[in-house]
Amino acid sequence: MRLDKYLKVSRLIKRRTVANEACDAGRVMINGKVAKAGAEVKVGDTIEIAFGMNPVKVRVLAISENPRKEEAAGLYETLR
């Protein structure tokens, strides 16, 4: 699944356009490397997002095309 779509369906970022902009600005990394919005996300990947003063680091546990709101938090685990 594309990185920008994963960030949206997992509800780490509210809108896909905002996720796209964050990727273009170089604020999103997959496994320690700056990632573009079209990068593929796989189970087991580590995603880091620089949100101002609060960086977020998560590990991908599952990938789902259309998770419900309750299921979205189960797609990742917070590492930091």
C-alpha positions in Angstrom: 0.0 0.0 0.0 1.2 3.5 -0.7 2.6 5.4 2.2 0.2 8.4 2.0 -2.8 6.1 1.9 -1.5 4.1 4.8 -1.1 7.2 6.9 -4.7 8.2 6.1 -6.4 4.8 6.7 -4.5 4.3 9.9 -5.5 7.8 11.0 -2.0 8.8 11.8 -2.7 11.8 9.5 -6.2 13.0 8.9 -6.1 13.7 5.2 -4.3 12.1 2.3 -3.3 15.5 0.9 -1.7 16.4 4.2 0.1 13.1 4.3 1.3 13.7 0.7 2.6 17.2 1.7 4.4 15.8 4.8 6.2 13.2 2.5 7.1 15.8 0.0 8.6 18.0 2.8 10.8 15.0 3.9 9.2 14.7 7.3 8.3 11.0 6.9 10.8 8.1 7.0 10.4 4.4 6.5 13.1 2.2 8.2 15.4 5.3 8.6 15.2 6.5 5.1 13.2 9.6 3.8 10.2 8.3 1.9 8.1 9.7 -0.9 4.3 9.4 -0.8 4.3 6.5 -3.3 6.7 4.3 -1.3 5.3 0.9 -0.5 4.5 0.1 3.1 4.9 -3.5 4.3 4.1 -5.2 7.6 7.1 -4.9 9.9 8.2 -1.5 8.6 9.0 1.3 11.0 7.5 4.7 10.1 8.8 8.0 11.7 6.8 11.2 11.3 8.2 14.6 12.4 5.2 16.5 13.8 6.9 19.7 15.0 8.3 19.0 18.4 6.6 15.6 18.8 8.1 13.0 16.5 6.0 9.8 16.2 7.5 6.4 15.6 5.3 3.4 14.8 5.7 -0.2 13.6 3.3 -1.4 10.9 1.4 -4.4 12.2 -1.2 -4.9 9.5 -2.4 -3.3 6.3 -6.1 -2.9 5.5 -7.7 -1.1 2.6 -10.8 0.1 4.4 -10.5 -0.3 8.2 -13.3 0.9 10.5 -12.5 3.7 13.0 -12.1 1.1 15.8 -9.8 -1.1 13.8 -7.5 1.8 12.7 -5.4 1.8 15.9 -4.7 -1.9 15.5 -2.8 -1.3 12.2 0.3 0.0 14.1 2.0 0.0 17.5 3.6 3.2 18.9 7.3 2.8 19.6 8.0 6.2 21.1 
